Amino acid sequence: MNLVWPIISQAISHPRRIAVIDDRSTYSYGKLLAGAMFLAEQLDAQTDRPNVGVLLPTSGAFPMALLAGWLAKRVVVPLNYLLAPDELQYVIKDAQLDTIITSKLMLEHLGTEGIPDDVDLLKLEDADFDGFPPLRWPANPSGADLAIILYTSGTSGRPKGVMLTHSNLRSNVDGAMVHAGISEADTFLGVLPQFHSFGMTALTLLPLRIGAKVVYSARFVPRKIVQLIKRHGPDIFMAIPSMYGALLSVKSASADDFKSVRMAVSGGEALPQDTYERFLNDFGVQILEGYGLTETSPVSNWSTPQRNRRHAVGPSLPDVRVIVVDEHNKVVPPNTEGEVMITGPNIMRGYYNLPDETAAVFIDLTPDDDSDEPVRFFRTGDIGKLDEEGYLYITGRKKEMLIIGGENVFPREIEEVLNKHAAVADSAVIGKTDGVRGEVPIAFVEIQEDAEFDETALRAWCRESLAGYKVPREIRHIEALPRNPTGKIMRRKLTA
């Protein structure tokens, strides 16, 4: 079970149908397949290594390169172009790459400092696309074959290569398609990086698998995104919370611009309540939250217009099972917090060349009283709860949980209060060691344009809604919170 044949069948059945519109070009399904076949031929001539890198911006070129790698029976390694040079070098060496599919424009923007000298670059501008594509029998990998290695963003250390099989990706795409009721008639729009699991699966593989159209923007410029939504009338828009917040700053935007949007999907981190309320009031659009990790391909849960509860990330996809357990790995009753664990066909094979790290995130459990058969679950490290109808609520990150005077406190609770203050654009809370209480909360805030930072006023604001021990001991002004490419706040940099 793979995605090679479904995408090829779309190209054969509907070669002239528009697949992708990006900043520079329009790709039909036939053009995507033909380009992939040309690239696969040149890839075969250039390297015999099993892994191939892809270093491209969010565009139609990315799925062409991805499909080329699979047609050439390679494992594709999307590379994060926002990494520092030494971090990029680490990933390239760890993945044992000797060839990277890229473009001259990408290299002009990025430079080559992070690319080792012994790595060959297959630039799209230099690729031979003349004549008819080579007649090769398309690859038909088995579901168990490795399809892709996605490197985690490294919010807590060196990036790890997450190994996802063809079956992982296919099951996740098919499950999302059924769960959300998506069809070839839908148009997608997004700016998410395709080297990240959210952008790759939900915004690239999902529309191509069903024969839909997707509109990409390589850079997130709020005014431009509003113009693209108005021009193309997408049914589905996908972004991260900080992007939704930035769209609210476009003064010329109106509810009429967003009238086509049936599903505005948010993932990557928790959606602030203020952003949710303002988007609904200003544009008439209810933002739907989803949940998943790179290790889960990534979608495990997704709120849809028909199944949506505020603060929940939705019910799980078909064939995906989510449980919540206590510190003894026992399933807890509904509406009780614990660690979120997931099992299903979307769960990764493991971390690339890291057997100990792989073993540490899996556990065999017997979650049902009427079964003696253990089930292999992935430990997410997230804290959450399930209600009686299976809706999942994420309340914190296990590693980020603060213990203040013996009480468990999750940063998100404090951040939600800070973010409701008119002067605060965004916030992040971490713990600081304290000799009396064990830990105390420290907050970092970004301030809205034209607003002033007043620590005393912000602490007083927190005291109105929070217990005394949850009020930040210090609140510090920071120009920009450190974030990874998908917008998730990198707390370890704040801790440092």
C-alpha positions in Angstrom: 0.0 0.0 0.0 1.7 3.2 -1.2 0.9 6.6 -2.7 2.9 6.2 -5.9 0.1 4.4 -7.9 -2.8 6.7 -6.7 -0.9 9.8 -7.8 0.1 8.2 -11.1 -3.5 7.1 -11.7 -4.6 10.7 -11.3 -2.1 11.8 -13.8 -3.1 9.1 -16.3 -6.9 9.7 -15.8 -6.7 13.5 -15.7 -3.4 14.7 -17.2 -4.7 18.2 -17.9 -6.2 18.8 -14.5 -4.5 21.5 -12.5 -2.6 19.9 -9.6 -0.5 22.8 -8.2 -0.4 26.6 -8.5 2.7 28.1 -6.9 4.5 31.5 -6.9 6.2 30.8 -10.3 4.2 28.2 -12.3 1.2 26.0 -12.7 1.5 22.2 -12.8 -1.0 19.8 -14.3 -1.1 16.3 -13.0 0.5 15.2 -16.3 3.3 17.7 -16.0 4.0 16.6 -12.4 4.3 12.9 -13.5 6.4 13.6 -16.6 8.8 15.8 -14.6 9.1 13.1 -11.9 9.9 10.5 -14.6 12.7 12.7 -16.1 14.1 13.4 -12.6 14.0 9.7 -11.6 16.1 8.8 -14.7 18.7 11.4 -13.8 18.7 10.4 -10.2 19.5 6.8 -11.2 22.4 8.0 -13.3 23.8 10.1 -10.5 23.7 8.0 -7.4 23.1 4.4 -6.2 22.6 5.3 -2.6 19.3 4.5 -1.0 18.6 7.9 0.4 18.2 11.2 -1.6 17.8 14.7 -0.2 15.3 17.3 -1.4 16.0 20.9 -0.7 13.2 23.0 -2.2 10.8 25.8 -1.1 7.1 25.2 -0.7 6.1 24.7 -4.4 5.0 22.3 -7.1 8.7 21.3 -7.5 8.6 19.5 -4.1 6.0 16.8 -5.0 7.7 16.4 -8.4 11.0 15.6 -6.6 9.3 13.5 -4.0 7.6 11.3 -6.6 10.9 11.1 -8.6 12.6 9.7 -5.6 9.9 7.0 -5.2 9.9 6.2 -8.9 13.7 5.6 -8.6 13.0 3.4 -5.5 14.7 5.8 -3.1 14.0 7.0 0.4 13.4 10.7 0.3 14.9 13.0 3.0 13.3 16.5 2.9 15.8 19.1 4.2 14.9 22.0 6.4 16.2 25.1 4.6 15.8 27.2 7.7 18.4 25.3 9.7 21.8 26.9 10.6 24.6 25.6 8.3 26.1 23.3 11.0 22.6 21.8 11.7 22.0 21.2 8.0 25.4 19.6 7.7 24.5 17.3 10.6 21.3 16.1 9.0 22.9 15.6 5.6 25.7 13.4 7.1 23.3 11.6 9.5 21.1 10.6 6.6 24.1 9.5 4.5 23.2 11.7 1.5 25.5 12.1 -1.5 22.8 13.7 -3.8 20.3 16.5 -3.2 17.6 17.6 -5.5 17.4 21.4 -5.3 17.3 24.5 -7.5 19.5 27.5 -8.3 17.0 29.9 -6.9 17.0 27.9 -3.6 20.8 28.0 -3.4 20.9 31.7 -4.2 18.7 32.3 -1.3 20.2 29.8 1.1 23.9 29.6 0.0 25.9 26.4 0.1 27.6 26.8 3.4 25.6 24.0 5.0 26.1 21.5 2.2 29.2 19.3 2.4 31.6 19.6 -0.6 31.3 15.9 -1.4 27.5 16.1 -2.0 26.2 16.4 -5.6 23.5 18.9 -6.3 20.9 17.9 -8.9 19.5 21.4 -9.8 16.1 21.5 -11.5 17.2 24.2 -13.9 20.0 21.9 -15.1 17.8 18.8 -15.4 17.1 17.4 -18.9 13.3 17.7 -19.5 13.5 17.5 -23.3 11.5 15.1 -25.4 9.2 12.5 -24.0 9.6 11.2 -20.5 11.5 7.8 -20.3 9.2 4.8 -20.4 10.0 3.1 -17.1 7.7 0.8 -15.2 6.7 2.8 -12.2 8.0 1.5 -8.8 5.5 -0.3 -6.7 7.0 -0.4 -3.2 5.4 -2.5 -0.5 3.7 -0.9 2.4 6.5 -1.9 4.7 9.2 -0.2 2.6 10.7 3.0 3.9 9.3 6.0 2.0 10.7 9.1 3.8 12.9 10.2 6.6 11.7 13.4 8.3 14.0 15.1 10.7 12.3 16.5 13.8 12.8 20.2 14.5 15.2 19.7 17.4 13.3 21.6 20.0 15.0 19.4 22.7 18.3 18.5 21.2 19.8 17.2 17.9 17.3 16.4 15.2 16.2 12.8 14.9 15.3 11.1 11.6 11.7 9.8 11.8 11.3 6.8 9.5 7.9 6.6 7.8 6.9 3.8 5.5 4.7 3.9 2.5 2.0 2.3 4.5 2.3 4.9 7.2 1.8 7.7 4.7 -1.0 6.0 2.7 -3.0 5.1 5.8 -2.7 8.6 7.2 -3.8 10.3 3.9 -6.6 7.8 3.3 -7.8 8.2 6.9 -7.8 12.0 6.8 -9.6 11.9 3.4 -12.5 9.8 4.9 -12.5 11.5 8.3 -12.8 15.1 6.9 -14.9 14.3 3.8 -12.4 15.7 1.3 -12.9 15.2 -2.4 -11.3 16.1 -5.7 -13.6 19.1 -6.0 -11.8 20.8 -3.0 -9.1 23.4 -3.5 -6.4 23.6 -0.8 -4.2 26.6 0.1 -1.3 26.9 2.4 2.2 28.1 3.1 3.4 25.3 5.4 7.0 24.1 4.7 6.9 20.7 2.9 10.0 19.5 4.8 7.6 19.3 7.8 5.1 16.5 8.3 2.1 18.8 8.4 3.0 20.5 5.1 4.1 17.3 3.5 1.2 15.0 4.3 -1.8 17.2 4.8 -1.0 19.9 2.2 0.9 17.9 -0.4 0.2 14.2 -0.4 -3.5 14.5 0.6 -4.6 16.7 -2.3 -2.5 14.9 -4.8 -3.8 11.5 -3.8 -7.4 12.5 -4.4 -6.8 14.6 -7.5 -7.5 18.0 -6.0 -5.9 21.4 -6.6 -3.5 23.0 -4.2 -2.2 26.6 -4.1 1.2 27.2 -2.5 3.0 30.3 -1.3 6.7 29.9 -0.5 6.7 32.7 2.0 4.1 33.8 4.6 3.2 37.4 3.9 -0.2 38.0 5.5 -1.5 40.5 2.9 -0.5 38.2 0.1 -2.2 35.2 1.7 -5.5 37.1 2.0 -5.2 38.1 -1.7 -4.6 34.4 -2.7 -7.6 33.3 -0.7 -9.7 35.9 -2.4 -8.4 35.0 -5.8 -8.5 31.2 -5.7 -11.4 30.7 -3.3 -10.0 27.7 -1.4 -12.3 25.3 0.4 -9.5 24.2 2.8 -6.8 26.5 4.4 -4.1 25.1 6.6 -1.8 27.1 8.8 -0.2 27.3 12.3 -1.7 29.5 15.1 0.8 32.3 14.7 -0.2 32.6 11.0 -3.8 32.9 11.9 -2.9 35.6 14.4 -0.9 37.5 11.8 -3.8 37.4 9.3 -5.9 39.3 11.8 -3.5 42.2 11.4 -4.4 42.7 7.7 -6.6 45.8 8.0 -8.1 45.4 4.5 -9.2 41.8 5.1 -12.9 41.1 5.5 -15.3 38.2 6.0 -16.1 38.4 2.3 -12.5 37.4 1.5 -12.9 34.2 3.5 -16.4 33.2 2.3 -15.1 30.1 0.3 -13.2 28.6 3.3 -15.1 25.5 4.6 -12.3 24.2 6.8 -9.6 26.4 8.3 -7.3 23.9 10.0 -4.7 24.8 12.7 -2.0 22.5 14.0 1.6 22.5 15.3 0.7 24.0 18.7 -2.2 25.1 20.7 -4.5 27.8 19.2 -4.9 30.8 21.5 -8.4 31.5 22.5 -8.1 35.1 21.5 -7.1 34.2 18.0 -10.0 31.7 17.7 -12.5 34.3 18.9 -11.3 37.2 16.8 -11.1 35.0 13.6 -14.7 33.9 14.1 -15.9 37.4 14.9 -13.9 39.3 12.2 -14.1 36.7 9.3 -16.9 34.4 10.2 -14.5 31.4 10.1 -14.3 28.8 12.9 -10.7 27.5 13.1 -10.6 23.7 13.5 -7.7 22.2 15.5 -5.9 19.0 14.7 -3.2 17.0 16.4 -0.4 14.8 15.6 3.4 14.4 15.6 6.0 13.6 12.9 6.1 10.1 14.4 2.4 9.6 13.7 2.6 10.6 10.0 1.4 13.1 11.4 -2.4 13.3 11.9 -4.0 11.4 14.7 -6.9 13.7 15.5 -8.8 16.3 13.5 -11.8 18.5 14.3 -14.2 18.8 11.4 -17.2 21.2 10.9 -19.5 18.3 11.9 -17.3 17.1 14.8 -15.9 20.0 16.7 -15.7 21.1 20.3 -13.8 24.2 21.3 -10.3 23.4 22.9 -10.5 19.8 21.6 -8.3 18.6 18.7 -11.1 16.3 17.6 -11.8 12.6 17.5 -9.2 10.3 16.1 -8.9 9.2 12.5 -10.2 5.8 11.4 -7.9 2.9 12.5 -6.1 5.2 14.9 -6.5 4.6 18.6 -5.7 7.2 21.3 -5.6 6.4 25.0 -4.7 8.4 28.1 -2.7 6.7 30.9 -1.5 7.6 34.4 2.0 7.4 35.8 1.6 3.6 36.1 0.5 3.2 32.4 -3.1 2.4 33.4 -5.9 3.9 31.3 -7.6 6.7 33.1 -11.4 7.5 33.2 -12.9 10.1 30.8 -12.0 13.7 31.4 -8.9 12.7 33.5 -5.5 14.0 32.5 -2.6 11.7 31.7 -0.1 11.0 29.0 -1.5 10.6 25.5 -0.5 7.4 23.7 -1.3 6.4 20.1 -1.4 3.2 18.1 -2.4 2.5 14.5 -1.0 2.0 11.0 0.3 5.6 11.0 2.9 5.1 13.7 6.6 5.4 12.5 8.9 2.5 12.1 11.4 4.2 14.4 14.2 6.8 14.5 17.0 6.4 11.9 20.0 4.6 13.4 18.8 5.3 16.9 17.6 2.0 18.4 17.7 3.1 22.0 15.7 6.3 21.4 13.2 4.2 19.4 12.8 1.7 22.2 12.2 4.5 24.7 9.1 5.9 22.9 7.3 2.6 22.5 5.5 0.5 25.1 3.4 -2.6 25.0 0.1 -2.3 26.9 -3.1 -4.2 27.4 -5.6 -1.3 27.5 -8.7 -3.5 27.5 -9.8 -5.5 30.5 -11.3 -8.2 28.2 -8.0 -8.7 26.2 -4.8 -10.3 27.2 -3.0 -9.3 24.0 -0.6 -6.5 24.4 -0.7 -3.6 21.9 2.3 -1.5 20.9 1.7 2.2 21.7 3.7 5.3 20.9 4.4 7.6 23.9 3.7 11.1 22.7 5.0 12.9 25.8 1.9 15.1 25.7 -0.6 15.5 28.5 -4.2 15.4 27.6 -7.7 14.0 28.3 -10.4 12.2 26.4 -14.1 13.0 27.0 -16.9 10.4 26.9 -17.2 10.6 23.2 -13.6 10.3 22.3 -12.7 14.0 21.7 -9.1 14.6 22.7 -7.9 17.7 24.6 -4.2 18.5 24.8 -3.4 20.3 28.0 0.4 20.3 28.1 3.7 18.7 27.4 5.0 16.2 29.9 8.5 17.6 29.8 7.2 21.2 30.1 5.1 20.6 33.1 6.1 22.7 36.1 5.9 21.4 39.7 5.3 24.4 41.9 5.1 23.6 45.6 4.0 20.1 44.7 1.3 21.3 42.3 1.4 20.4 38.6 1.1 23.5 36.4 1.1 23.5 32.6 2.6 26.6 30.8 -0.4 26.7 28.4 -2.8 27.7 31.2 -0.7 30.8 32.1 0.0 31.6 28.5 -3.8 31.6 27.7 -4.3 34.3 30.3 -1.4 36.4 29.2 -2.4 36.2 25.5 -5.8 37.7 26.3 -4.2 41.0 27.5 -4.5 43.7 24.9 -0.8 44.5 25.0 0.4 40.9 24.5 1.0 39.5 21.0 2.2 36.1 22.2 3.8 34.5 25.3 5.8 31.5 26.5 6.2 30.3 30.1 9.0 28.2 31.5 10.1 27.0 34.9 12.9 28.4 37.0 14.4 26.4 39.9 13.4 27.8 43.2 14.8 26.7 46.6 11.4 27.0 48.4 8.8 26.0 45.8 10.9 23.7 43.6 10.0 25.8 40.5 8.4 29.1 39.8 6.9 30.3 36.4 8.8 32.8 34.3 7.0 34.4 31.4 8.4 35.9 28.1 6.0 38.1 26.1 6.0 39.7 22.7 4.2 43.0 22.8 1.7 44.3 20.3 2.8 47.0 17.9 2.2 50.5 19.5 1.7 48.9 23.0 3.9 49.3 26.0 5.4 46.7 28.3 4.3 47.0 31.9 5.3 44.0 34.0 3.4 45.2 37.0 0.1 45.5 35.0 0.6 42.1 33.4 1.2 40.4 36.8 -1.9 42.0 38.1 -3.8 40.8 35.1 -2.7 37.2 35.8 -3.8 37.4 39.4 -7.3 38.1 38.3 -7.6 34.7 36.7 -4.9 32.5 38.2 -4.1 31.0 41.6 -1.3 32.9 43.3 1.3 30.1 42.8 0.6 30.2 39.0 1.2 33.9 38.6 4.6 34.4 36.9 7.4 35.3 39.3 8.9 37.4 36.4 7.5 38.6 33.1 10.2 39.6 30.6 9.8 41.5 27.3 11.3 39.8 24.3 11.2 41.1 20.7 10.5 37.7 19.2 10.0 34.4 20.8 12.4 31.7 19.4 10.4 29.4 17.0 11.1 26.4 14.8 10.0 26.5 11.1 6.5 25.5 11.9 6.0 28.2 14.5 6.4 26.1 17.6 8.1 28.0 20.4 11.6 26.5 21.3 11.4 26.6 25.1 14.9 25.2 25.6 16.3 28.5 24.1 14.3 30.4 26.6 15.6 28.2 29.4 19.1 28.8 28.2 
